[in-house]
């Protein structure tokens, strides 16, 4: 299983609104690409960062799906995220593979 992980640090003042937007708009748009089988939202409980740190993990079985997502969808979806929450969050991505 291939896991595409987005770690997002969001200002505490907008966290609830941001999380609702992620659940109702952003994540459904990512899933609508048809490239991921499932997803999971996690909240980091011991983050040393200011703000609230969350992770969204998207699961797929093929690395080709990740490559397609990166080349055809990522920049557009990130642009919407950036425009809506400009200077209110920091994001970094990690690509992982299940070993069991």
N, C-alpha and C positions, 0 to 999 in steps of 0.2 A: 504494500500500500504506500502510495506517495502522499505526503502531507504538505500542503502549502499553508504556512503559518504567517499571519499578519499580527504583529505586536503593535498596539496603538496606545500611546500615553495621551490621555485627554485631560484638559483642564477640569477640575472638580466641579466648577460652576455650571458646566454644560453637559456633564456626564449622562444624566438621565435622559435628556433630550437627544443626545448623540446615540445612546444605546437604542432608543426607540426608532430613530432613523435607520440605524444599522439593521435592526430586525425587520422593519417594514419596507425599506427601500433598497439599501445597498446589498445586503446578503441575498435577497430574492433576485436582484439583477445579476449577481455573480452566479447563482444557481441556475438562472434562466439560460446561461450559455450552454448548458448541457454537458459541461466538461467535468463536473464534480458529482460524486455520488451522494455525499452528505457533508455536513459541517458541524462545528461545535463552537460555542462561545464560552470563553473562560475569563474569569477575573483574577488577577494576581493579588494575593492577599498579603504578601510580604515585600512589596516593591520598594526599593530605596528611592524611587523617583517621586518628584512632586506631581500631583495629579493622580488620576486613576489609570492603572495599567490593565488592559484587556488583551486577550488573544482571540483571534478567530482562526480556526483551523478548517481547511477545506480538504476533503479526501477524494482521491482518484486512484485508479489502478494503473494508469499509463503516464509515463513521463511526457509523451507526445501531447497529452491533454494540457499539461502545464505549459509546455512551449507554445501551444496554440493560444492559451489564455494570455500569456505574456505578450505575444506579438499582435493579437487581434483585439484584446479587451482591456488589459490592465491600465493602459494610459488613459483611456476614456473614463473608466470608472474612478480612477484616482483623481482625475481632473474635477469631477463632480464633488468628490469628497473634499478636495482641497478648496474648491470655491465656496462650499457651504461652511466649512469650519476653518477658514484661513487663519493661521497663526494660533490655533487653539489645540493643536495636536501634533504629535510626532509619530511617525510610523516607520517600522522596518520589517523586512520580510525574511523568512527562513524557509528553505526547502529541505524536507526531511524524508527519510524512507524507514518504514517499519522493518525491524530485523527479526521479528518472531512470527 
